[in-house]
Amino acid sequence: MAVVPEINQPAPPSHTYKTTTKRTLSKRAVLWLGQTCNLRCYFCYFLNRIDDHSHPEHPFMTLEKAKEIFDTLRYTYGDTAIDIQGGEPTIHPDILEMISYCNEIGLYPTLITNGLVLAKKDKLKTFQDAGIRDFLVSLHGIGDIHDEVVCRKGAYIKIIGAIENMVELGVPFRFNCTMSKPVIPLLPTIAQKAIDYGANAVNFLAFNPFEDQETGIRTHENVAKYSDIMPDLTTAMDMLEEAGIECNVRYIPLCMAEERHKKNLYNFQQLSYDHHEWDYSSWNWTGLQPQRMKGEDLVPAFLIGPFSRMIQHRYVGVTRRFYAYPLLGKLGLFTQRTMAKVAQTFQIKKLYQYEGATRASHDAGYIHTDQCQKCHMQQICDGLHCDYLDLFGEDEAKAITDAPRTSDPTYYINDQVKIVEPEDETWAL
């Protein structure tokens, strides 16, 4: 295993923020620049597109197209922050100009990165000078396990070097960790790294096939049972909570966590209330293939609402299931957008909740088992992924009956203390 110098004393958080338990809908956007990457992580949602250089989403888009998307996100959708990813965004030739432009228009930029490029301190300094708000660093193991998961020898040394550079230069950062099976025993160690280096938040993500992963890529060798994940994950969450570091766990059923940690679990209906996650309305738009490609014209913007999925269905590359009534397809785009705005005015949170539930059941293939049907949290929990059920069955699911039935997706997360970044301060007061 690679040897990395340890920090003797815990570092302070990489930046000092206010905290809040107030839950509002996120205004963070997301943009995929293109599926060009310098790693081949075996769990990657986009691995086929990264390997296939002829895939229409593989090449990086131009600076001009990115700026057009940034403008739409800021001025049409009203987003105030953005996660920029690739592939690997740090290797895009125009990424520094993109960061500067986002700052100019008030769309504060985060890069989701594997850290290879940022192991060079002078390179990291160029990102800091351009105005990067923070980095979301993909730490998927410790030592040789990280290298095994990302399929690159020496990657762990570089990502730790990048993190240490961020600490030295005072650049804020957070961690993403995908919980594939080899990583599970290391979750407390990853939590300790976050404490030692002063990460602002840690996101633990279940290993789920949400995009173009080939059938059979998830096996008993790389997918852990929830019951095997939870002991080490519980320890890691306790460590982070004690250290005052925000901890978010995504795509694990609510019944799997200890009562004290249910507030940290984010299924699809909770994601909208995590300001470190993405606004469903603009995400519906940037998720369309023309917004992920180098050469295609942009699809006209549309808002979340009763016809948003019908609009999505019109465009090549949309993998979501179409279930709107055929008659609605005869309505013009202007009419659809107008009706969406009316619907938003009266029931915006209901629209986001419906979108989250639909993503889980119709798009991602989550299923409510027999125990889920009895659970008082059924209306706000995704259930179990169909792929997971094929591997392990449904015996782990346990109905929650010691709490009142609820349809409020914030029922548990209202108790979580989350950091408030500068552009969010108005709603946190």
N, C-alpha and C positions, 0 to 999 in steps of 0.2 A: 504494500500500500504506500502511496506517495506520502512523504513526510512534509508537513507544512508547519512553519513556526506558529506557536500558539500565542494568543494575547493573554498576558497575565492578569490584567484587570478588565472587567467589563467596560466596553466603550459606552459613552452616552449615546442616545438615539442620534441617527445621522442628521436629524433636524428636529427642532422643538415645535410642536404643533399644539393647538388647543384640542380638547377632546369633547365628545358629546354622546348622548344616548338618543338624540333626536333623529328620527328616520324620515328622510325625504328621498324622492326619486333622483337617481344619479343623472348628471349631465356630462358624463365622460363618454367620449366617442372612441371608435376604433378604426384603424385603417391598416389593411394588408398591402404593403408596397409591391409584393410579388414573392413567389416562392423560390427565391434564390438564397441558399444558406451554405455556411461553412461547416455544418455538422449534419449528422444523420441520426438523431435521437430515435430509438426504435419505437417509442410510443407516439411520435409526432402525428398530429391530425392530418398533416399535409405531406406526408413522406412520399407518396406517389408523385405529387406535383413537383416536389423538390428534385426527385431523381429523373423525372421525365422533362428534359430540356425543351421538348416540343409542345409541352402542355401550355395552353394559352395563359395560364396564371403564373407560369414559371418566371418569365423575365420581369425585371423591375420596371415600374412605370416611370414616366418622365417627371421632372420637377414641375412642369407646367400643369400636368394632370393632377398631381398631388395638391398643388396650390388651389386648383379649382375645387377639389374635394374639401380641403380645409375651409375654404370660404363657405361652402354649402353647410358644413357641419356647424360653423360658428354663426352664420347669419340666417340660415333657414331653420336649423334645428335648435339653435341657441345653446349648443354645448360649450363648455368652458375649459375642458381638459380633453386630452386625447392620448390613447395608447397607440404608438406606432410600432408595427411589427412587420416581419417579412413573411417567410424566411427570417434572415438576420438583418435588421435595419442598419446596424453600424457599418455594413460593407456597401451600402448604397452610395454611389459617388456624389450625390447631392444632399445627403442627409443633414449636413450642417446648415445648409440654406433652408431646408425644410424646418428645422428647429427654430431658426431665427424668425422665419415667417410666421410660424405658429405663435410665437411670443408677440409679434407685432399686432396680431389680430385678437389677442386675448384667449387663445386656445392652448393652454399650458401643456407642454409636451413631455410624455414619458416614453422611453424606449424599452421594449421587452427584448432582452438580450441574453445571449449565452456567455458574454464576457470575454471572448477570445481576443477581440480587438482592443478591449479596454485594459488588458494586462500591461500595456505600455502607458505609463503615466502621462507622457506628453500628448498621447492621442486622447486620453480621457480629458485632459485640460482643454483641448479644442472643443469638445462637447460642452464642457462647463462654460467656456467663453461664448459659445453660440446661444446659451440660455436654456440648456436642458433643465427640466424641473426635477425629475428624478429618474432612476432606472429600476425596472422590475427584473431582477436577476434570476436566471433559471438555474437554481442549485438543486440537482436531482440525485444527490448522494454525497458520500464522503470518500475521498481518495480513489482507489481503483474502482469502487462501485459506481461513482459518478462517471468515470471514464468508460466503464462497460455500458452504462445506460445510454450515454450520448455517442458511443461508438467512436471515440477518439482518445488515444493514449496521450496523457499530459494535459487533458482539458481541465482537470481539477486544479492543477497547479496554476493555470492561467486564470480560472474564474476566481480563485482565492486572491491572486495578485490583483485582479480588477477590483475586488471588494476592498482590499487593503488600500488601493489607490483612492477609492471613493472616501474611505475613512480619512485618509491623509489630506485630501483636497476639500473635504467637507461637502461632498455631493450626496444628497439624500438617496436612499435606496430601500427597496423591499425585496423579499424573496418569494419565488414561486417554486414549489416542490411537487412533482408528480409522483404519486405514491404507487409506483410499480413494485412488484413483490420483493426484489432484492434490496429495496430501499427501506422497507418497513422497520427492521431493527435499528436503523440509523436515524429515525425521526427525532428522538431526544437529542442526539448529537447535532442534528441540523438546527434544532431549536437553540441549543447552546451556542452554535455559531452566530445565530441571529442576535443573541444576548451579548456575546463577546464583541461583535463588530458594531452593534448598535443599529440594526435594521429597524425601520419604522413599522413594518408589518410582515407577517409570513402567511402565505396562502398554501394550504395543502390541498391538492387536487386528486380526486379519484381518477384512475386510469380508465377512461371511457372512449369508445370509438365514435366521435361526433362528426367526422368529416370523411376523408377518403381512405381510411385505413382498410387494407385488404381483409377479406374474410379469413378468420383463423389467426390473425396477428395476435389476438388476445388468447392466451392459453393458461393452463394451470401453472406453467413455469414463470409467467410474468405478471399474473393477476393474483392478488391476495384476497382471501375472504375478508369480509368486513369484521368478523369476529376475531380474525388474526391481526387485523390492522389496529383495532381499537385500544388494546393495552398500551402499545408504544405511542400511539397518537394521543391518548389521554395524558400520558406522562409529558409529552411535548407541549400540549396545550396548557397543562398546569404550570410548566416552567415559564412559558411565555406570558401567561396571565400574571404570575408572581412578579415577573420583570417589567410589567406594564407595556408589553409589546402586543399590538393588535394581531389577533390570530383568526383566520377565516378558513373554514373547511368546506369544500365544494363537492356537491354531487354524492353525498352519503345520506341514506335515509335517517330521518330524525330519531327513529327508535333505537339506533345503534349507539348513540352518545349518552354519557352520563348526564343527569339532569342539569348539572352546573354548566355543561358545555353545549347544550342544545342551542344556546344563544349564538354560538359560533358557526352553526351549520347553515350553509346557503345552498338551497335547492333552486330550481329555476324561478320560482315565484319570489324568492328572497333576493335574487341577484339585482333586481332593479333598485333596491335600497342600499346597495353597497357602492359607495362612491369610488371604490377601487375597481368596480366593474362597469359595464357599458350600458348606455341608454338604449333600450330596445328599439325606440323609434328610429334613431339614426343608424343603429346596428342593422336593422332590416334593410336599409338602403346600401350601406357600405358592404354588406354581406353578399350583394348581388354580383355576379361574375364580371359585368362590365366595369364595376368599381374596383375590381381586383386585377385588372388586366392592363397591359402596357398600351395597347393600341385602340381599344374600343371607346366609342363615345359614351359619356355618362348617361345613365338612366335619369329622367327627371325626378326630383326629390318628391317624396310623399311622406305623410305623417302616419303614425300608428293609428289604427282605427278599423272599422268594420270591413274595409276593402283593401287593406294594405297587403294581405296575402294574395289577393287576386292580382294586384299589380305585380307582385314578385313573380307570380306564375308566368307572366308574359315573356320573361327573359331567359335566354339560354344559360344553363349552368345552375339554375335554381333547383335544389334537390328537395325542397319542402313539398309536402303533399298538398294537393289542391282540393279543397273541400267546400268552397263557396258555391252558391247557387249559380247555374249557368246564366240565368237572366241578368245577374249583376254584371257580367262581363260586357254587356251592351252599354253600360254607363261610361261616359267619358272620364278621362283622368281628372279634369278640373272638378267634375261633380263628385268624384270619389274623394278628392282632397278636401273639398268644401265640407262634405258630410263627416269626414274624419275630424276636421277641426271642431265641428259642432259637438260630436261625440266626446272629444277631448275636454271641451269646456265643462261638461256636466259629470263625467265619470272617468277622469284620466287614470286614477289608480286602478279602477276596475279593468280598464283596457290593458294596462301593464300586467295585471294579475292574469287575465285571460291569455295574453301572449305567452307568459311564462308557463302556464299549465299546458298550453298547446304545444309549445316547444318540447316539453317533456314527453307528452303522450304521443303526439302525432309525428314530430320531427325526430326525436332522439330514441323513441322506442321504449320508454319506461312503462312499467306495468304495475298496477295495484294488485297485490296478491290477496289470498283469502284473509290473512291477518290484516292487511291494509284496509280491507273492506270494513273491519271491525274497529279500526283505529280512529280516535277522536281527532287526529291530525291529518286524516286522509286528504282533505281539501287543500292543504298547504304543503304537502310532501309529494315528491315525484314518485315514490315507490322504488322498485328495483329495475335496473336495466335488463332488457330481454336477453342481451348477450351474457350478462352476469347470471341470470336464471338458468341459461343453458349450461353454464359451467358448474354452478354450485346448488341450484335449486332454491327453494324459498323458505327453508326451515329457520333461517336466521331472523326473519321478519317477526317482530313482536308488536302487537297492537298496543298503543298508548291509550289507556283508559282512566288514568288517575288525574287527568286534566280535563277541563270542559271542552266540548266540541267547538271548533273555531274554523272560520273561513278567512281569518286575518293573517296574511303571510308574515306580518311583523310580530306575531304573538310572542315568539321567543327572542328574536333579534332586537326587540326594543330594549333589552337589558344589556346589550353589548356596548362597551365603551369603544368608540372608534375615533381615529384622529381626524381633524378638520384641516384640510389644506387651504391655503390662502384664498383661492377663488370661491371656496364654499362657506366662508365665514358669515355671510349674510343670513343663511338659513340656520346656522348653528347657534345664533345668539338668542 
